[in-house]
Amino acid sequence: MRSLWIVLVLVLGSALLLQVVVASESRIPYARFRSLAESGELAEVEIRDGVYIGRTAPGLSASAPRSYRTGRIEPTEKDLLADLDGRGIPYTRVADERGLLPYLWLALPLAALVAMVHLVSRRATAAGNVSSAATAFGKNKARLYEERGATATFRDVAGSAEAKAELGEIVDFLKAPERYEKLGGRMPRGVLLVGPPGTGKTLLARAIAGEASVPFFSACGSEFVEMFVGVGAARVRDLFSQAREKGTCLVFIDELDAVGKARGIGGSVGGHDEREQTLNQLLTEMDGFDARTAMIVLAATNRPEILDPALLRAGRFDRRVHVDRPDLAERREILAVHGRKVVLDADVDLDAVAAQTAGLVGADLANIVNEAALLAARRRAAAVRQSDMEAAIERGIAGIERRGRRLGAREKLVVAYHEVGHALTATLLPTQDPVRKVSIVPRGAGALGYTMQQPREDRYLWSRQEILDRLVVLLGGRAAEAEAVGDLSTGAQDDLLNATELARRMVRELGMGQGVGLSALEPRRPLSFLGESRGAPSPGAGRECSDATAREIDAEVARILADAEARARAMIHERRATLERIAARLYEVETLSGDEIRAMMTSGEA
């Protein structure tokens, strides 16, 4: 914009200067020039090749021209010169030595005008790039990793042994497709990786490309869908067109649910919805594979339950690989991989860390190692110690310590009784995991204290008695408050929610209630790795039972919870002295280990 203003100023200035020059010389007829000469108004005359230029005397009006110009007439030139001699007006005959100067004065406005037109045209071209950018919307945004760029291999993927074994066939096919074609076999056109977030689905896809040494196209499902209708379908076409040019390759679509959601979900209007057009194009492209082309489409999602059934039928994503949470041995492998990137002290026991992180995925474990390194750097240590790892685990599970949140003396004492109630009941019940730590230091958004238990092993089944004992532990904090303080607080809100949900599932889904029968009264829930959505109906909504059965269920849930609370109160009442002693110690030091609690319980019983 600034350069445009400069050009405009040059044009206007040149035009004004030319106007001044032109205004200072007046072109008149030859007769008028002779008359001025005869009247004595001309002070001097210059004779050039083709013109006479007469300059006026200085004393004339300021509005009058300072010089006059007329054409030269050869036959009358002698008469004009005689008149000038008679009037004493000097005249001079000069050659035309101005050269290019007049032409430059004339060319300057023209050049400025040309420059302005050029700038305007450039800006018009830049504006036109908006439309060209609009056409570029149809180009896919997938990142292409050539053979040398796909550096990840299966050695970089810790754990996921079953998934790697399943995907090994894909690698073998990409390396030697002729061996399968000779037998008439055909690899799946699409492989869908499903599992909880952070389990390494994207890393597995990159490892397949690295093992097979083939080009790897990586895109995210959300990159296809735009606000402009037809853009997503165009990007899908462009992606598969580029992939076919590479021949043997992998096409990876992360977060497939962003583009592959079942049609008709979300209030879309028929087939005019942009996302549905993109999905239709993806279905068409996967159907249009050349059987001789060794191109495989991989996709990853956390929500397989919402995918369109047409995507999951045979001939499209007909192979599903479940990437599950790592078990104890796999967590140890993952911690070792990430531990190589930091300086670990000799006292770090990765086996102990793996045992304390049951249920966590690879991304969580990587974050724990990184947090431990940050904690060590914060205290300016030379290496990461075991205490840093344990602090990082607590930070990841319970949240950040909030020592700035000061509790009053009474509140602090209530929280101490509450947490010791959980710890006592968990220690006294042999079916429950042992207590590792109890703390009354506020953490996270609302936790005023916490009791951390360490699983003995990875569990996949729970008996009825284990669940009933778990209810006792959940209600142990509330029972301890009632026993020691004589009143109840709001601190047990989360415990009551968890206990009620667990008891209701026992009755409605697991057939563990008395008098209700073996019927599963909860509608079947689709497989989901993200838990219940916020918009999901509550357990009682849309129930598949009569009102009478619903009343029986409510009564049975209430009975189970009442029995659990009665057991918790009896256990706490029987060990009231132990409760007081441990709570007083916890009130003083704010944090106790499981070993300290067990030692205090043993000494009290002795």
TAZI-V779638 format. One record per pair of residues at least 24 apart in sequence whose ideal C-beta (glycine too) atoms are under 10 Angstrom apart, sorted by the first residue. I is the first residue (numbers start at 0). J is the second residue. Records with the same first field share a line. If there is no record, write none. Layout:
BEGIN
I=J, J
END
This chain:
BEGIN
0=118, 122
2=114, 115, 118, 121, 122
3=114, 115, 118, 119, 121, 122
5=111, 114, 115, 118
6=110, 111, 112, 113, 114, 115, 116, 117, 118, 119
7=111, 115, 118
8=111
9=107, 108, 110, 111, 112, 114, 115
10=107, 108, 109, 110, 111, 112, 114, 115
11=108, 111
12=107, 108, 111
13=104, 105, 106, 107, 108, 109, 110, 111, 112
14=107, 108, 111, 112
15=108
16=104, 107, 108
17=104, 105, 107, 108
20=101, 104
21=104
22=64, 65
23=64, 65, 66
24=52, 54, 64, 65, 66, 67, 68
25=55, 63, 64, 65, 66, 67, 68, 69
26=50, 64, 67, 68, 69, 70
27=51, 53, 64, 67, 68, 69, 70
28=69, 70
29=69, 70, 71, 72, 75, 79
30=69, 75
31=67, 69
32=67, 68, 69, 70, 72, 79
33=69, 72, 75, 78, 79, 82, 83
35=67, 69, 88
36=67, 79, 80, 82, 83, 85, 86, 88, 90
37=79, 82, 83, 85, 86, 88
38=86
39=86, 87, 88
40=67, 86, 88
41=66, 67, 83, 86, 88, 89, 90
42=66, 88, 89
43=83, 88, 89, 90, 91
44=79, 80, 83, 88, 89, 90, 91, 92
45=89, 90, 91, 92, 93
46=71, 76, 79, 80, 83, 90, 91, 92, 93
47=71, 91, 92, 93, 94, 95, 96, 97
48=92, 93, 94, 95
49=95
50=95
51=76, 79, 83, 90
52=90, 91, 93
53=83, 88, 90
133=227, 230
134=233
136=225, 226, 227, 229, 230, 231, 233, 234
137=225, 227, 229, 230, 231, 232, 233, 234, 235, 236, 237
138=230, 233, 234, 237, 238, 241
139=216, 218, 222, 223, 231, 233, 234, 235, 236, 237, 238, 239, 240, 241, 242
140=218, 219, 222, 223, 234, 237, 238
141=215, 216, 217, 218, 219, 222, 223, 234, 237, 238, 241, 242, 250, 251, 252
142=215, 216, 217, 218, 219, 222, 251
143=214, 215, 216, 217, 218, 241, 242, 245, 248
144=205, 208, 209, 213, 214, 215, 216, 217, 249, 251
145=208, 212, 213, 214, 215, 245, 248
146=208, 209, 211, 212, 213, 214, 215, 248
147=212
148=205, 208, 209, 214, 215
149=204, 205, 206, 207, 208, 209, 210, 211, 212, 213, 214, 215, 217, 249
150=205, 206, 208, 209
151=201, 202, 203, 204, 205, 206, 207, 208, 209, 210, 215
152=205, 206, 207, 208, 209, 210, 211, 212
153=202, 203, 206, 207, 209, 210
154=206, 209, 210, 336
155=199, 202, 203, 205, 206, 209, 336
156=199, 202, 203, 205, 206, 207, 209, 322, 332, 333, 336, 361
157=199, 202, 325, 329, 330, 331, 332, 333, 334, 335, 336, 337, 361, 364
158=198, 199, 322, 323, 324, 325, 326, 328, 329, 330, 331, 332, 333, 336, 360, 361, 364
159=192, 194, 198, 199, 200, 202, 203, 206, 320, 321, 322, 323, 325, 329, 332, 333, 361
160=325, 326, 328, 329, 332
161=320, 321, 322, 323
162=192, 194, 198, 199, 200, 203, 320, 321, 322, 323
163=203, 206, 207, 210, 320, 322
164=320
165=190, 192, 203, 318, 319, 320, 321, 322
166=190, 192, 203, 204, 206, 207, 210, 297, 318, 320, 322
167=207, 210
168=318
169=207, 210, 211, 249, 295, 297, 318, 320
170=206, 207, 208, 209, 210, 211, 212, 213, 249
171=210, 211
172=211, 247, 293, 295
173=207, 208, 210, 211, 212, 213, 247, 248, 249, 293, 294, 295
174=210, 211, 212, 213, 247, 293
175=211, 293
176=247, 291, 292, 293
177=293
179=293
180=290, 291, 293
185=288, 290, 291, 314
186=293, 294, 295, 318
187=295, 296, 313, 314, 315, 316, 317, 318, 319
188=285, 286, 288, 290, 292, 294, 295, 296, 313, 314, 315, 316, 317, 318
189=250, 252, 255, 281, 285, 288, 295, 296, 297, 298, 310, 311, 314, 315, 316, 317, 318, 319
190=249, 251, 295, 296, 297, 298, 299, 316, 317, 318, 319, 320
191=252, 255, 259, 296, 297, 298, 299, 300, 303, 306, 310, 311, 315, 316, 317, 318, 319, 320, 321
192=251, 253, 255, 297, 298, 299, 300, 303, 316, 318, 319, 320, 321, 322
193=255, 298, 299, 300, 301, 302, 303, 304, 306, 316, 319, 320, 321, 322, 323, 526, 528
194=299, 300, 301, 303, 320, 321, 322, 323, 324, 360, 528
195=301, 322, 323, 324, 358, 360, 362, 527, 528, 529, 530
196=299, 301, 360, 362, 363, 528, 529
197=301, 322, 324, 359, 360, 361, 362, 363, 364, 365, 366
198=299, 301, 321, 322, 323, 324, 325, 360, 361, 362, 363, 528
199=299, 322, 325, 333, 360, 361, 362, 365
200=251, 253, 254, 297, 298, 299, 300, 301, 320, 322
201=251, 253, 254, 297, 299
202=322, 361, 362
203=251, 297, 299, 320, 322
204=249, 250, 251, 252, 253, 297, 298, 299
205=249, 251, 297
207=249, 251, 295, 297
208=248, 249, 251, 295, 297
211=247, 248, 249, 293, 295
212=247
213=245, 246, 247, 248, 249, 293, 294, 295
214=241, 242, 244, 245, 246, 247, 248, 249, 250, 294
215=245, 248, 249, 250, 251, 297
216=241, 242, 245, 248, 249, 250, 251, 252, 294, 296, 297
217=249, 250, 251, 252, 253, 297
218=250, 251, 252, 253, 254, 258, 298
219=251, 252, 253, 254, 255, 257, 258, 299
220=252, 253, 254, 255, 256, 257, 258, 259, 260, 274, 277, 278, 281, 298, 299, 300
221=253, 254, 256, 257, 258
222=252, 253, 254, 257, 258
223=252, 257, 258, 273, 274, 277, 278, 280, 281
224=257, 258, 272, 273, 274, 276, 277, 278
225=273, 277
226=273
227=273
228=271, 272, 273, 276, 277
229=273, 276, 277, 280
230=273, 276, 277
231=258, 273, 274, 275, 276, 277, 278, 279, 280, 281
232=273, 275, 276, 277, 278, 279, 280, 281, 283, 284
233=276, 277, 280
234=258, 277, 280
235=276, 277, 278, 279, 280, 281, 282, 283, 284, 285
236=280, 281, 283, 284
238=281, 284, 296
239=280, 281, 283, 284, 285, 287, 288, 294, 296
240=284
242=284, 288, 292, 294, 295, 296
243=284, 287, 288, 289, 292, 294
245=292, 294
246=289, 291, 292, 293, 294
247=292, 293, 294, 295
248=292, 293, 294, 295, 296
249=293, 294, 295, 296, 297
250=284, 285, 294, 295, 296, 297, 298
251=295, 296, 297, 298, 299
252=281, 296, 297, 298, 299, 300, 316
253=297, 298, 299, 300
254=298, 299, 300, 301, 302
255=281, 296, 297, 298, 299, 300, 301, 302, 303, 306, 307, 310, 316
256=298, 299, 300, 301, 302, 303, 304, 305, 306, 307, 310
257=300, 302
258=298, 306, 307, 310
259=298, 300, 302, 303, 305, 306, 307, 309, 310, 311, 316
260=302, 305, 306, 307, 310
261=304, 305, 306, 307, 308, 309, 310
262=307, 308, 309
263=307
264=305, 307
265=305
275=307
278=306, 307, 309, 310
279=307, 309
281=307, 309, 310, 315
282=307, 309, 310, 312, 315
284=315
285=309, 310, 314, 315, 316
286=314, 315
288=314, 315
300=528
301=527, 528, 529
302=525, 526, 527, 528, 529, 532
303=525, 526, 527, 528
304=524, 525, 526, 527, 528, 529
305=525, 527, 532
321=526, 528
322=360, 361, 528
323=360, 528
324=357, 358, 359, 360, 361, 363, 457, 528
325=353, 356, 357, 358, 359, 360, 361, 363, 364, 457
326=353, 357, 456, 457, 459
327=353, 354, 356, 357, 454, 456, 457
328=353, 457
329=353, 361, 364, 457
330=354, 355, 356, 357, 358, 359, 360, 361, 363, 364, 457
331=356, 364
332=361, 364
333=359, 360, 361, 362, 363, 364, 365, 368
334=361, 364, 365, 367, 368, 388
335=368
336=361, 364, 365, 368
337=361, 364, 365, 366, 367, 368, 369, 371, 372
338=364, 368, 371, 372, 383, 388
339=368
340=365, 368, 369, 372
341=368, 369, 371, 372, 373, 375, 376, 382, 383, 387
342=372, 375, 380, 381, 382, 383
343=368, 371, 372, 375, 382, 383, 384, 385, 387, 388
344=375, 380, 381, 382, 383, 384, 385, 386, 387, 388
345=382, 384, 385
346=382, 383, 384, 385, 386, 388
347=371, 382, 383, 384, 385, 386, 387, 388
348=385, 388
349=385, 388
351=385, 388, 389, 453
352=385, 388, 389, 391, 392
354=435, 453, 454, 455, 456, 457
355=388, 389, 392, 393, 396, 435, 436, 451, 452, 453, 454
356=388, 392, 395, 396, 453, 454
357=432, 452, 453, 454, 455, 456, 457, 458
358=396, 454, 457, 458
359=392, 395, 396
363=392, 395, 396
364=392, 395
366=391, 394, 395
367=391, 392, 393, 394, 395, 396
370=394, 395
389=435, 436, 451
392=435, 436, 451
393=435, 436, 438, 440, 442, 449, 451, 590
394=442, 443
396=442, 443, 449, 451
397=436, 438, 440, 441, 442, 443, 446, 448, 449, 451
398=441, 442, 443, 444, 445, 446, 449
399=441, 442, 443, 444
400=438, 440, 441, 442, 443
401=440, 441, 442, 443, 444, 445, 446, 447
402=440, 441, 442, 589
403=441
404=440, 441, 442, 447
405=441
406=439, 440, 441, 447, 448
408=586
409=484, 488
410=439, 447, 488, 490
411=439, 441, 447, 448, 585, 586, 589
412=439, 483, 484, 582, 583, 585, 586
413=439, 447, 448, 476, 479, 480, 483, 484, 486, 487, 488, 490, 582
414=438, 439, 440, 441, 446, 447, 448, 449, 476, 480, 488, 490, 582, 585, 586, 589
415=439, 448, 479, 483, 578, 581, 582, 583, 584, 585, 586, 587, 589, 591
416=476, 478, 479, 480, 481, 482, 483, 484, 488, 490, 571, 578, 579, 581, 582, 583, 585, 586
417=447, 448, 450, 475, 476, 477, 478, 479, 480, 483, 484, 488, 490, 491, 494, 582
418=447, 448, 449, 450, 475, 476, 479, 490, 581, 582, 585, 591
419=448, 450, 475, 476, 479, 483, 571, 577, 578, 579, 580, 581, 582, 583, 584, 585, 586, 591, 596, 599
420=450, 472, 474, 475, 476, 477, 478, 479, 480, 481, 482, 483, 491, 494, 567, 568, 570, 571, 578, 581, 582
421=448, 449, 450, 451, 452, 472, 473, 474, 475, 476, 477, 478, 479, 494, 567
422=450, 451, 452, 472, 475, 476, 479, 578, 581, 582, 585, 591, 593, 596, 597, 600
423=450, 472, 475, 476, 478, 479, 567, 570, 571, 573, 574, 577, 578, 581, 582, 596, 600
424=450, 468, 469, 471, 472, 473, 474, 475, 476, 478, 479, 563, 566, 567, 570, 571, 574
425=450, 452, 468, 469, 471, 472, 473, 475, 593, 596
426=452, 472, 593, 596, 597, 600
427=468, 471, 472, 475, 570, 571, 573, 574, 577, 600
428=464, 465, 467, 468, 469, 471, 472, 475, 566, 567, 570
429=468
430=461, 462, 464, 465, 466, 467, 468, 469, 471, 472
431=455, 465, 468, 469, 471, 472
432=456, 458, 469, 472, 593
433=593, 594, 596, 597
434=472, 591, 592, 593, 594, 595, 596, 597
435=592, 593, 594, 596
436=590, 591, 592, 593, 594, 595, 596
437=581, 585, 589, 590, 591, 592, 593, 595, 596
438=585, 588, 589, 590, 591, 592
439=582, 585, 586, 588, 589, 590, 591
440=589, 590
445=490, 492, 493
446=490, 493
447=488, 490
448=476, 490, 585, 589, 590
450=475, 476, 591, 593, 596
451=592, 593
452=593
453=593
461=509
462=511
463=505, 509, 510, 511, 512
466=501, 502, 504, 505, 509, 511, 559, 563
467=501, 502, 505, 511, 559, 562, 563, 566
468=563, 566
469=497, 498, 501, 563
470=494, 497, 498, 499, 501, 502, 505, 559, 560, 562, 563, 564, 566, 567
471=498, 562, 563, 564, 565, 566, 567, 568, 569, 570
472=498, 563, 567
473=497, 498, 499, 501, 502, 560, 563, 564, 567
474=498, 560, 561, 563, 564, 565, 566, 567, 568
475=563, 564, 566, 567, 568, 570, 571
476=567, 571
477=564, 567, 568, 571
478=563, 564, 565, 566, 567, 568, 569, 570, 571, 572, 578
479=567, 568, 570, 571, 572, 575, 578, 582
480=571
481=564, 567, 568, 571, 572
482=567, 568, 570, 571, 572, 574, 575, 578, 579
483=571, 575, 578, 579, 582
495=560
498=556, 559, 560, 563, 564
499=538, 556, 557, 559, 560
500=537, 538, 556
501=556, 559, 560, 563
502=555, 556, 557, 558, 559, 560, 562, 563
503=537, 538, 539, 552, 553, 555, 556, 559, 560
504=538, 556
505=555, 556, 559
506=538, 551, 552, 553, 554, 555, 556, 558, 559
507=538, 539, 542, 543, 544, 548, 549, 552, 555, 556
508=538
511=555, 559
512=551, 552, 554, 555, 556, 558, 559
513=551, 555, 558, 559
514=551, 552, 554, 555, 558
515=544, 548, 551, 552, 554, 555, 556
516=548, 551
518=543, 544, 548
519=543
520=544, 548, 549, 552
574=600, 603, 604
576=603, 604
577=601, 602, 603, 604
578=603
579=603
END
